[in-house]
């Protein structure tokens, strides 16, 4: 079966007054990298003053206080970090220390070691 058009089909044109914002495809919204909750933990003497410093807080030795909730000498702090490798150290009573439980270390610009936390 064949259909014949006796009248020409009119093409519909968009209105001239449509703004540029409506004619441009919507921009793809870039989502922020997904972060994961990561817990850092270190065992030291109960009553110590313990902080976490790393590339995620510009190596500020007093920015992230760690707490010993059970007062048993186990200090912890939980952060949300993006995927990747993050260098860090503990600052225990003013002394910078690598994580004794972490097997991944890298030498830093000071000739000492930084621990590595792999996220992702």
N, C-alpha and C positions, 0 to 999 in steps of 0.2 A: 504494500500500500504506500502510495506516495502522496504527501501533502504539499499543496501548492499555496504559496502566500500571494494573495492578490494585492495586498497593500504593503508597502515597504515598512519594515520594522524601524521604529524610531529609537535612536540611541539616547539614553538618559545621561546627561552630563551633570556632574556635581556643581552645586551652586558656586558662583565665583566668589562669594563673600566668606567662604570657609576660611578660617584662620590657619596659619601655618602650623600651629600646634596640633590642629586636628588632622592635618594631612600627613604629618610626619609620623612614622611608626613610633609607638611608645618605646622608650629606652628600656633596655633590659636592666632590671634592678640588680646591682651587684650585691650579693650577700656577703656579710663579714665572714671570715674564716671561722669554721666551727671550733669552739673551744671545748676542752675536756677538763673535768675536775681531776686534779692531781694532788695527792697528799705527800708531803715531805715529812720525814720523821728522823729523829736522832736521839740516841740514848746518852745521857750524861748525868752528872750529879743533880739530885733533886735540889731545888732552890737556885739553880743557875739562871742566868739571864741569857736567853737564846734567841737569835734572829736568823732569818733567811735572807740572803742577798744573792742576786744573780742578774743575768742579762734582761730579765723580765721586769726588774724594778731599778734599772740603771745602777746596779751594784750599791744601792744605799744600805749601809750596814745596820740601820735602825728602822727601816721602813716596815718590815714584816716580822712582828713579834711572834714567837712560837710559844705555845702553852703546854703545860704539863698538867692536864686535867685530873689525873689520878694521883698526882704528887709522887710518882714512882720513878722519876728521872727520864721519862719518855716524852719528848717535846714534839709537837706536831703543828702543822699549818696546812690548810687546803686552799689551792688556787685554781682558777680557770685559766688554762694556757692553750694557745693555738698549737696545731700540729708542728712538729719539728724538734730539733735538738736545742735544749736550753742548758746553759752553763750556770752553775750555782756553787755556793759555799755556805756553811753555817758560821755564824759569829757567836761563839760561846764565851761569855764573860770577857768580851773584847778581843778574843783571839779567833782569827780566820781559820776554819778547818774544813777539809774535804769530807765528804760523806763516807764514813768507813764501811758502809753497807753497799756502796755503789762501785761496780767494777769498771765503769766507763769514766775515764779521766782524760783531760787534755791539758797540755802545758799552756799557761797564760803568759802575758807580756812581762810579768814580774818574776818569771823563772820558777814559779810554783805551779801547783795543779789546781784545776777546777773540775768538779764532778759534772757529769752530763746526765740530764734526764731526757729520755726520748719519749715524745708524745705523738700519738697518732697511729 
